[in-house]
C-alpha cells in the first residue's frame, strides 16, 4: 500500500472551484483504493487530500492519465500554495475500496 496526505491552499474565493476540479474524473485512476477531498474547518482556503493506492507505481501511472494531467493544470491555477505531500503506509481501516 502507498498513501499520500497533502494540503492545498486555494487563492481567495476559489476553494469550491478547486474542490470541484479535484473531484472530477475519479474513475480514471486505476489502483486508487481511496481518494478523499476535505475542507479544513479552521481555514476557509485550505483543502486536504488523502489518497490510498495499491502501490507507488499506480500513483505515478495516474499522473500520466490525460484527464488527471489536465485537472492538475487547471487546479494549479487556483492554488496559492501546495504543501509537501506526506507519504504514508496504510495498514487498515474503513474506506478501502
N, C-alpha and C positions, 0 to 999 in steps of 0.2 A: 504494500500500500504506500501511496505517496500523497501527502497533504500539503496544502498551502493556506495561509491566512494572510490577507492583505487589507490595508486601509487606503482608501482613496478619498481625497477631499475635492469636492466639486467647486467650480467657480461659483460665486454668489448667485443664488436663484436657479442653479442648474442641477441640483441633486436629483430631482424627479426625472429629468431628461437623461441623466447619466444612468440612473437605475433602470430605466426602460431599455436602454441600449444593452446593459449588462444582462438583461433577462431575455433578449432576443435569441432565436436560433439555438436553443439549448439542446435540441435533438441532434445537432451536428458535431457532438463531442464524444466519439467512441472512447470507452474506457473511463468515462466520468461516472463515478458512483454517487456523488453528492456535490451539489453546487448551490450554495446558499448566499443570497444577497440580502444584507440587513442594513437598515438605517441606524445610525448612532443617536440614541435619545439625548445625549449630552452635547451634541454638535450638529447643528442644522445643516451642515455642509458635508458631513462625513458618511461614507458608505464602507461597510466591511464585506469582504467576500471570503467565504470559507469553502474550500474545494477538497474533495477526496477522489483520487484516481487509482486505477488498478496498479499503475507504476509510473515512474517519471517519464518513460518513453511515451506513454499515452498522453500525458500532459504536453510534452514537446510536440507531438504529432498534431494535437489540437490547434496549436499556434500556426500551423500551416494550412488549416482549412480556410478556404476563401471567405466564407461568411464570418468566421471568427476574426480573421485579419481585418476585414472591413469594419467590424464592430469595434475593434481595438483602435483603429484610426479615428473613428468618429468619437469614441469615448475620450481619447486623449485630448481632443479639442475642448472638452468640458471639465477637465481636471485642473485644479490648482496645484495639487501635489499627489504623488503616489508613493506612499511609504513602502519601505522594503517589505517584500513578502517573506513570511516566516515559513520555512519548510517544517513539516511535522511528519510523524509516522503514525497514522491512525491505527488503533488497535481494537476498536469496537464501539458500540453504542447504537442508538436509534437513528435511523435516517439513511443507512447504507441502502442503495438500490440493489 
